[in-house]
Amino acid sequence: MHRTDEFDFGVTWLMSQFHEDWSHNGPTAVAAAEYHLWDGLAPDAVFAVRKDARLLGRLPSGTIEALWQAGTATGPVFFSGGPTGVSSGKQWMEALVALCDAWLARNAVDGVDPSAVPGATDGEELADAILAEIGAARFVPDEVRRDLAECVRHCTPDLAFRLLLRVMAEAGAQRDSVLSPEHYARLEELGSALHYGEYVVDAVKFMVDES
């Protein structure tokens, strides 16, 4: 998925589909993810999910679980191994990679390095600025901010920033957290530097306090 696309991409796009009614799209987490990874997607969109899932797989299972739960409305039972079929963060990332591989095989996509997302930048030069924004998101629990910082260091700053936006959006929806216009402007600047589409950072604009 090219950065010229307007909306979110990768695992953070998939996370946005796991709202409170996610199970309407499948009886298990894998089935629900497969529903969204439909055959009409562009290959770049699938590569983006696969790349993010492999990057997140570098983190401890508990860290993956905390980030997923903070950025979705799935709740703590998601990783219980019960009806969801998911028992750990690493197992979930492995399942997403397997779904992407199956999609690529089913759609006869080959000759492309699956670790590459066309038009993407990992944002290494923005690592310090993204770490600063993670620290500035004081309404995000301390442990989640620590996990986001680990994502900057062990995954990519780009992925960590998109995860921060997902976590912010959930905090705004569930706990009425707010952003100052100045805070939002800084996020927009980072989104522009990362060549995001119009509606990536815009997903947290509803939180801006204009009073």
C-alpha positions in Angstrom: 0.0 0.0 0.0 1.6 3.2 -1.1 1.9 6.2 1.2 0.0 8.2 -1.4 -3.1 6.2 -0.4 -5.4 8.2 1.8 -6.1 5.9 4.7 -4.2 3.8 7.2 -2.5 0.6 6.2 -0.8 -2.5 7.6 -1.6 -4.0 11.0 -2.9 -0.7 12.3 -5.5 -0.6 9.5 -6.5 -4.2 10.5 -6.7 -3.1 14.2 -9.2 -0.5 13.3 -11.5 -3.3 12.1 -11.5 -5.0 15.5 -14.1 -2.8 17.1 -16.6 -4.1 19.7 -18.6 -5.9 17.0 -15.6 -7.5 15.3 -16.9 -11.1 15.9 -19.8 -10.4 13.5 -17.2 -10.8 10.7 -16.1 -14.3 11.8 -16.4 -16.7 14.7 -12.7 -16.6 15.5 -10.1 -13.8 15.2 -8.4 -15.5 12.2 -11.8 -15.8 10.4 -12.5 -12.1 11.1 -9.0 -11.1 9.8 -9.5 -13.2 6.8 -12.8 -11.5 6.1 -11.0 -8.1 5.9 -8.1 -9.6 3.8 -10.5 -10.3 1.0 -9.3 -11.1 -2.5 -10.2 -7.7 -3.9 -7.4 -6.0 -1.9 -4.3 -4.7 -3.7 -1.2 -6.8 -3.1 0.5 -3.8 -1.5 -2.1 -3.8 1.2 -1.4 -7.4 2.1 2.3 -6.8 2.0 1.9 -4.0 4.5 0.0 -6.2 6.9 2.6 -8.9 6.6 5.5 -6.5 7.1 4.0 -5.0 10.2 3.1 -8.4 11.7 6.6 -9.7 11.1 8.0 -6.5 12.8 5.7 -6.9 15.8 6.8 -10.5 16.1 10.2 -9.2 17.3 8.6 -8.0 20.5 7.7 -10.2 23.5 4.2 -11.7 23.4 3.1 -9.6 26.4 4.1 -6.4 24.6 2.2 -7.3 21.5 -0.9 -8.2 23.5 -0.7 -4.9 25.4 -0.4 -2.8 22.2 -3.2 -4.8 20.4 -5.6 -4.4 23.4 -4.8 -0.7 23.7 -5.4 0.0 20.0 -8.6 -2.1 19.6 -11.9 -2.6 21.4 -11.3 -6.4 21.8 -10.7 -6.4 25.5 -8.5 -8.7 27.6 -10.3 -11.9 26.6 -8.9 -11.6 23.1 -5.8 -13.5 24.0 -7.5 -16.0 26.3 -7.3 -18.8 23.8 -11.1 -19.3 24.1 -13.6 -18.4 21.3 -11.1 -16.1 19.6 -8.7 -18.9 19.0 -5.7 -16.6 20.0 -3.5 -17.6 22.9 -0.6 -15.2 22.6 0.6 -12.1 20.9 3.3 -13.9 19.0 0.9 -16.6 17.9 -1.5 -13.9 16.6 1.2 -12.2 14.6 2.3 -15.6 13.1 -1.4 -16.2 12.2 -1.6 -12.9 10.4 1.6 -13.6 8.4 0.2 -17.0 7.5 -3.1 -15.4 6.3 -1.1 -13.0 4.2 1.0 -15.8 2.7 -2.1 -17.7 1.9 -3.6 -14.6 0.2 -0.5 -14.1 -1.9 -0.4 -17.7 -2.9 -4.2 -17.8 -3.7 -3.9 -14.7 -5.9 -0.7 -15.9 -7.5 1.4 -12.9 -6.5 5.1 -13.6 -6.8 8.3 -11.9 -7.7 7.9 -9.3 -5.0 9.9 -9.1 -1.8 7.2 -9.5 0.9 9.2 -7.5 3.4 9.0 -4.4 1.2 6.1 -2.0 1.0 6.3 0.2 -2.1 6.7 3.9 -1.3 7.3 3.2 2.4 9.8 4.9 4.8 10.5 3.4 8.1 11.1 6.8 9.6 14.4 6.1 11.3 15.3 9.8 11.1 12.1 10.6 13.1 12.7 8.2 15.9 13.5 10.9 18.5 10.5 13.0 17.5 8.2 10.0 17.7 9.6 9.0 21.1 8.9 12.5 22.2 5.2 12.3 21.1 4.8 8.9 22.8 6.0 10.6 26.0 3.7 13.6 25.5 0.6 11.3 25.2 0.0 11.5 29.0 -3.5 10.0 28.8 -2.0 6.8 27.5 -1.1 4.4 30.4 2.6 4.4 31.3 3.1 0.8 30.5 1.6 1.2 27.0 3.9 4.2 26.3 6.8 2.0 27.4 5.7 -0.7 24.9 5.3 1.9 22.1 8.9 3.1 22.8 10.1 -0.5 22.6 8.3 -0.7 19.2 10.3 2.4 18.0 13.5 0.7 19.0 12.9 -2.9 17.9 10.4 -2.5 15.0 10.3 0.8 13.2 9.4 4.4 14.2 6.7 4.4 11.4 4.9 1.4 12.9 5.2 2.8 16.4 3.7 6.1 15.4 0.8 4.4 13.6 0.2 2.3 16.8 0.4 5.5 18.9 -2.4 7.0 16.7 -4.5 3.8 17.1 -4.0 3.9 20.9 -4.9 7.6 21.0 -8.1 7.0 18.9 -9.2 4.3 21.3 -8.5 6.4 24.3 -10.5 9.2 22.7 -13.4 6.9 21.9 -13.5 5.1 25.2 -12.3 7.6 27.8 -13.0 11.0 26.1 -9.3 11.9 26.1 -8.5 15.1 24.3 -5.7 16.7 22.3 -4.7 20.4 22.2 -4.6 22.0 18.7 -0.8 22.3 19.2 -0.5 18.6 20.0 -2.5 17.6 16.9 -0.4 20.0 14.7 2.8 18.1 15.8 1.2 14.8 14.9 0.2 16.2 11.5 3.8 17.3 10.9 5.1 13.8 11.6 2.4 12.3 9.4 3.5 14.6 6.6 7.1 13.7 7.1 6.2 10.0 6.9 4.2 10.7 3.7 0.9 9.4 5.1 -2.4 9.9 3.3 -4.8 12.5 4.4 -6.9 10.3 6.8 -4.1 8.6 8.8 -3.4 11.3 11.4 -6.9 12.6 10.8 -8.3 9.6 12.6 -7.5 11.4 15.9 -8.7 14.8 14.9 -12.1 14.2 16.7 -10.1 14.5 19.9 -8.9 18.0 19.4 -10.3 20.4 22.0 -11.2 23.6 20.2 -12.5 25.4 23.3 
